Amino acid sequence: MLRFAKDNVVSYDARLTVHAVVESYMKYYLSRMRAKEACPPRKPFSKIVWSWVGSFLGIFLIASLGELWSFNQHSMLFLIGSFGASAVLIYGAPLAEFSQPRNLVGGHVFSALVGVTVHIFVPDDLILASSLAVSLSIATMHFTRTLHPPGGATALIAVIGGSHVQSLGYWYALTPVLVGALIMLMVALFVNNMSGNPKRHYPVYWW
C-alpha cells in the first residue's frame, strides 16, 4: 500500500513537471508573437505616385499586348494573377531583394517549370500537386538565389489553371511567364529611374 502511494506521488510529480515545461514553452512561444516595433509611417506621396504609375503601365502593357495578339485562345494568358503581386514588389519596393531582375525573371520561370513538371507527374491529385508545386518552387528559388514571392503563385497556376494553362505544357514558362516578366522588367527600368529621388533607382543588381 505504501509502495502504491509512492508510485502515485512520483507519477503526479512527473505530470506536474511535464505540465510546467509545456506551460513555460507555450508562454515563450506566444511571447514571440508580440509586436516588437510600431507600424512604419506612410511612404512619401511621390513614392506612392511612382508606384501607381509603374504598376498601371506594367499591367496595362501586358494586357494590351495579350489583346493585340489574340489570334489564338492562349494569347490573353500574358496576364496571370501572379504578375499583380510582382507589380507590388518591383514598382512598390524596387530596392528590395525580391524585386531585382534576377529574382523577377528567374523566380517566375523556375517556378513555372516546377509547376508544369509537378502537373505532369501528379495529374490526378490536385491537393498533393498544389502543395508540391508551391513548396518545390520555393526550394528551387532558394537554391538558385531567385526568391520572388509571386513565383509560388506562378507554380500554383500551372497546376490549378485549368485546361487552357495545362495544355501549354512547358510553353507556359515561355509565354505568358517569361514574356510577361520581361515586359514588367522593361517598365520597371523605365519608371523606377524617372524619379529624381536618388534612393529610388532600379536595379540594385542585375544577376
Stockholm file with secondary structure:
# STOCKHOLM 1.0

chainA/1-207         MLRFAKDNVVSYDARLTVHAVVESYMKYYLSRMRAKEACPPRKPFSKIVWSWVGSFLGIFLIASLGELWSFNQHSMLFLIGSFGASAVLIYGAPLAEFSQPRNLVGGHVFSALVGVTVHIFVPDDLILASSLAVSLSIATMHFTRTLHPPGGATALIAVIGGSHVQSLGYWYALTPVLVGALIMLMVALFVNNMSGNPKRHYPVYWW
#=GR chainA/1-207 SS CHHHHHHHHHHHHHHHHHHHHHHHHHHHHHHTTSCCSCCCCCCCHHHHHHHHHHHHHHHHHHHHHHHHTCSSTTGGGGSCTHHHHHHHHHHHCTTSGGGSHIIIIIHHHHHHHHHHHHHHHSCSCHHHHHHHHHHHHHHHHHHHTCCCTHHHHHHHHHHHSCHHHHTTTTHHIIIIIIHHHHHHHHHHHHHTTTSSCTTCCSCSCCC
#=GC SS_cons         CHHHHHHHHHHHHHHHHHHHHHHHHHHHHHHTTSCCSCCCCCCCHHHHHHHHHHHHHHHHHHHHHHHHTCSSTTGGGGSCTHHHHHHHHHHHCTTSGGGSHIIIIIHHHHHHHHHHHHHHHSCSCHHHHHHHHHHHHHHHHHHHTCCCTHHHHHHHHHHHSCHHHHTTTTHHIIIIIIHHHHHHHHHHHHHTTTSSCTTCCSCSCCC
//
